[in-house]
Amino acid sequence: MKDLSLETSTTRSPRALSLLKLLLLSSVGVFLFFVQVDLGGRSTILVDHLSGYLVREQRTLAVVFIVALMVYGALRPLLDGSWRRGWGVALFTAIKWLGLGLAGIHLANLTPEWANQKDMLPFLFERLALSVGVLIPIGALALTFLLGFGLLEIIGVLLQRVMRPLFRTPGHSALDAVASFVGSYSVGLLVTSKMYAQGKYSVRDAAIIATGFSTVSATFMVVVARTLGLMEHWGFYFWATLVVTFAVTTITAYLPPIAGIAHRDAAPEPADGQGRLARALDAGVARYESREPLTIMLWNNLLDGLRMSATVVSSILAVGFIGICLAKFTPVFEWIGLLLKPALMLADAMLGTTGASAASGAFASGLAEMFLPAILLKDAEFAVRMLAAIVSVSMVLFLSGCIPCILATGIPLRFSHLLIVWLLRTLLSIVLGAAVIALALSAGWLPTP
């Protein structure tokens, strides 16, 4: 007779070893992104330390690298003919060329005096373009450990039970939601579009995921926090932003226009008799055991990061410059900001500040480019800076990136619907973000003014 205990032990040992390796490798990603390290008098995460070193100490190399990426990003749509696919692609091709031109003007010291102010083109290139362009590929490499070994699958299964009642999406969308938030909006929207095309999402499911979780990447959140002087409080900022973003998505999923979008009820998930934790661990182990070799994952993620940098850096320079000009020399964002005034006045009341409502135009500028509030409010009081950092990510939608990407997918969402969702998300993010910050201030988790 076989020794059943021995058979069970030998069967479970490889699974236990895979689970141990999964947790160890994933802990590297957690360490890289969430543990602050004090080096050279700066306390920040290692990803930020490395990118900061390259920008500060190897500036010439960083500039050459960024310009090469910008040239590639501008030439690629012309060489592969993709600029002919529609007005949106053609527009963003032109924007990339504008960004490349602005970089050339700055580096050649030909910037007109009115645009050479320290908070305009010099700031956009030196503090933003260089930082973002270097940080995204480094962050993409680090994300390999956070996303590539099964931790995401474990989290996804554990979150399945809350997805339908909270977000009105099927259980398997938990993985998509977490990937969309931790990764980048471009990667998240790619996953969402594929799920919709395969019939796994209804139109409403896809709309909720695309407009509710497809934020900028965790690496770009580092840039936002660094610009606003919040890296000392990175842990609070990241988790507060995640909570606010998910809470706002819960609310907007039950409000028009999303609530009225076409939907079909999904079939219930089959019960297999396993507990949720066991299924989560099985999903994580299955992902770990089916993974590609580490070198291939690192290489593919690096390529994704380089492509994203080539697209984002030029767009941020161009759209950011246009947005700053509109903010400085026109009342456009002040007009839009009037819609945000009531929520910002409530935020001031909760935080004991006066700067939020006075900066309604700066908050509204996030519609053009999510990074603009960080640029315009970098000298504001602490609580307002933290609120701007949270809101700029939680609002999700912005014209320089996420909105055109959504319109380019097969998900049938109207531009007018996206603008309404942006307004709702921004209003809710301001109120909920202020509430979270006020709680943290009263509990002593953040320094009081």
N, C-alpha and C positions, 0 to 999 in steps of 0.2 A: 504494500500500500504506500502511496506517495505521502511524503511529509508535507501536509498542506501549509503548515506554518512556514516551512522553508521556502515553498513555492511562492507564497504571498510575500515573504521577505525579499526574495530575489526579484519579484515583479515590481515591488515598490521602490527598491533601492535606486534604480535609474531615474524614476520619477522624482524621488527625494533629492537626488543629486542635481537634476535639472532645475528643480525649484530653488535649491540653494544657490546655484550659479546665476539663475535669473535674478534673485534678490540681491546678490553681491554686485552684479554688473549694473543693475538698475540703481543701486545705492550710489554708484559712481555718478550717474546723472543727477540724482537728488543732491549729492554733495556739490557738483559743479554749478547747479542752478540755485540752490536754496541755502547753502552754508556760507556765511560771510567770513572772510579771512582778512586779517590785518597785515598788509604788506606796504612798507614804505610810508607808513602813516595814513594809509587809506584803508578803510574797512568796507569791503565789497565782495561780491562773488568772484570766483576765479576766472570765469568767462570775461567779466568786465576788466579784471586786472590785466589779462593778456591783451585784449583789444586796446586798452588804454596805453599799455607799454608801447605797442606798435605805433599808435598814433603820435605819442609824445616823443619817443626815443628814436623811432625809425620813420620820421615824417616823410622824407623823400621817397622811400620805398612805398609807404602807404599812399602817397599822392599818385605815383606812377600806377600802382595797382588799381586805384579808384578810377583814374582817367581811362585806363585800358578797359575796365568793366563798362564804363559809360559809352565808350566808342563801340564796344561789342553790342551793348543794348540798343544803341541808336541804329547801327548797321543791320542787325539781324532781321528786323521786319522788312527792310528793303531787299535783302539778299534772298529771303525765303518767300517773298511776295505776300506775307501775311497782312501787310498794311492794306491790302485790297479787300479784306474780308468784311469790312463794314466801317461805318463812320467812327465808331468807338475806337477801333484799332488804329485807324488813320490819325485820329486826334491824339492818341497817346504816343504814336510814333513822332508826331510833331512836337509833343511835349518833351520827349526824350532828347530830341535835337536842340530844343530850347535850353534844357538843362545842361547839355554838353557845351553849348555856346556860353552860358553863364559861367560855367567852370573855367572855360578858356579865358574869358574876360578877366575873371578874378585872378587866375594864376599869372596872366600877362600884365597885371597891374594896370588894366585899362578901365577899371570900374569907375563910372561917373561918381562925382562926389556925393550926390544925393542917395546913391545906392551903396556907397562904401561906408555907411554908418555901421558901427560895431554890431548892431542888432539886426542888420539886413544881410546882404550877400556874404560878407566875411563870416558872420556867425553861421549862416546856412551851410557854407562849405566847410569851414574849419571845425565847427563843433557838431555839425549834423551829418553832412555827406561823408566825411572821413570816418566818423564814429560808426555810422550805420553800415557803410560799405565794408568796413573791416570786421565789425561785430557779427553781422549776419552769417558769413561763412564759418566763423569760429563757433558761433552758437549752433549752427546746423550740425557741425561735427559733434558737439556736446549733446545735442538732442538724440543722437544715435543711442546713447546709453539710457536716456530717459524714456524713449519711445520704442526702441527696437528689440527688447528682450522679453517682453510679456507683461511688464508692469501695467501698461495701458489696458491690456485685455482683462487683467484682474480687476482694475478699477471699473472698466466698462460693465462687466457682469455684476459687480457689487452695486452698481448704480441703476441696474435695469428696473428694479421695482419702483423707483421714484420717477422714471421718465414719463410714463403715460399720465399719471395724475398731476404731475407738476408742469410738464412741458408739452403734453398732448402729442408726444411722439412715441414710436414703438421702442421696445426695450433695447433692440440692437443699436439704436441711435446713440446710446450712451457713449459707446466707443468713438463715434463720429464727433459727438459734442466735446468730449475731452480732448481728442486730437485737434479739433478746430481751435480750441482755446489755447492749448499749450503750444501747438505748432504755429502755422501762419494762416492767414485768411485764404491765401492762394491754394495751399495744400488742403485746407478744410473744405473749400468750395469744390475742389476737384473730387474729393471723396463724396461729398453730398450730391454733386451732379451725377456721378457714376451710380450711386444708390438709387437716385430718382429714375435714371435711364433704365435700370434693371427692374424697375417696378417695386422696389422695396420701400419706397417712400411715396406717399401721396403728394400732391402739390403743396398742401398745407404743411405736411411734415418737412418737406424740403425748404419751404419758406421760413419755418421756425428755426431750423438748424442754420440756414444761410444767414439770416438776419439776427440771430440770437447768440451764436457762438463763434462765428468766423472773425475773431478779433485779430489784431496784429500779433506777431509771435512773442513768446516770452522773452526772446533776446531783444526785441525792439522795446519791450517794456523797460528793459534795463536802460536804454537810451533816454526814454521819457523820465525815468527816475533820476538818472544822472543829471540831465539838463535842469531839472527842478530841485536838485540838491537833496534828494530823498533816499539815496542809496544806503544811508545809515539805518533806514527803516524799511529796507527792501522786503523782508519777510512779511511785515504787516501789509505793505502796499500790494504785494502779489496776491495774498489770500483775501484781502479786503476787496480787491478788484474782481477776483473770481466769484466771491459771494454776491457782490452787487450785480455783476453781469448775469449770473444765473438767476438771481431774484427778479431782475428786470425782464428777462426772457420769459420767466413764468407768468408774469403779469401780461406782457404784450401778446402772449400766445392766446389769451382769452379776450383780447380787445380787437376791434376792427382796425386796419383792414385784414389782418391775418386771420381773425376768427371766422371771416366770411369766405375764405378761400376754399376751393373744392377739396373734398376729402373723402376717403373711403376707409371704413374700419378694417384694421388689419386682423388677420386670424390670430387667435390666442397662441402664446408660446407653448410648445409641448412640454408636459411635465415628465421628467425622467427619473424622479424619485431621489435625486441628489439634493443635498443642501446647497444653498447659494454659495457659501464659501468654498465648498468642494468644487462646484462648477467653475467658480472664478479661478481657482488654482489650476484646474484642468485646462482652462482656456489659456492661462498664462504659460503653462508648461508646453502646451501644443504650439503656441507661438514661438517659444524659445527653441523647441526642437525642430521647427520648420524654417527657422531664420536662415538668411544668407550668411556667408562668412563675414566676420567683423570688417575685414578690409574692404569688401564690396559694399557693405552698408555705409562705412565711412566715406568711401569714394562717391557713392550715389548721393549721399546727403550733402557732401561738399559741392558737388555739381549743382544740386538744387539750390544751395545757398548762394553760389556764384551767380546763377541765373536770376535769382530773386534780387540780389544786390544790383545786378546790371539793369534790372527793370526799375527797382525802387529808387536808387540814388538819383538818377536823372529826373524822375518824376517829382521827387521830394524837392529837389532844387528849384525846378521850374514852377510847380504848383505852390510850393512854399513861398517863393519870391513874389508870385502874383498875389497870393493870399496876404502876405505882409504889406504889399503895396495897397491892396484894397483896405486892409485894416488901418493903415497909417493915413492914407490920403483920401479915403471915401467913407461914407456912412453906411455902406452895404451891410456889414456885420452888426453894426449898431441897430439897424432896422430889424434884422433877423433876431438879434439879441433881445428885443422887446418881448418876444414870445417866451423867452426863458426867465424874464425878470421875476415873475411871481415865485417860481421855484428857487431862484437864487436869493431872494429876500428871505424866504423860509430857511434856507441854508445858513444865511448870516445870523438869523435868530437862534438857530440850534448851535452854531459854532462860536457865537459871541464875537463875530467879525463884522466888518463893513465892506470888505473888498470884493466879495463874491458878486453881489448885485451890481456894483460899480463896474465890474469886468464882464458884463453880459455879452458884449461884443466879442471879447476874447474867447469866451466859451462857445459862442456861435460859430467862430471861425473854424472849429473842428469839422464842420460840414465840408469845407473845402479840403482840408488836410488835417488828419487827427493830431499831428504834431504841433500845429500852430498854437493851440492854447498853452503848450509847454514853453514855446518860444516867447509868447506875449506875456506870460505870467511868471517868468523865471525869477522875478524880483518881488513877487507878492508875499504876503505873510504866510507862515507855515501851513496853517489849516487850509487856506485857499489853494496853495500849491498842491497839497495832498488831494484835495477835491478835484482839481483840474486833472491831475494824473489819473485818478480813478475814472472820471467821466470820459476822458479822451479815449480810453480803451473800451469802457462799457457801452458807449453809444454805438460801437461796432461799425456803422456805416459812414463812409466819407467818399468824396468825389474823386480824390486822387488815386484811389486803389480799389477798395472793396466794392463799391457800387458798380463801376464798369465791369469788374470780374463777375458779379452776379448776373448782370445783363448779358454777358457773353456766354453764360451757361445755357443749358436747355430748360432751365426752370422758368416757367411763364410768369414772371413778376413784372409789374408795371413800374416805370420810373416814379410816377406820382405816389404809388404805394410805398416805395422805398423812402421817399422824402417824409411821408407821414410817420412811418416807423422810426426814422431818425429823430423826429421831433419828440415822439412819445418816449423813446429810449433815453434821450438826453434829459428830458424833464424828470423822469423816474430815477435816472442815475444820479442827478443832482440831489434829489431829496434823500434817497437811500444812502448815497455816499456820505452825505453830511451826517446822517444818523449814525452810521458806522464810525465815522471819525469822532463825533461827539462822544459816543460810548467809549472809544479808545482813550480819548483825552480824560474823561472822568475816571476811568479805571487806571490811569497812569501808564498805559501802554505807549502813549505818545507824549512828547514834551508839551506842557501847557504853554500858551503864549506868554 
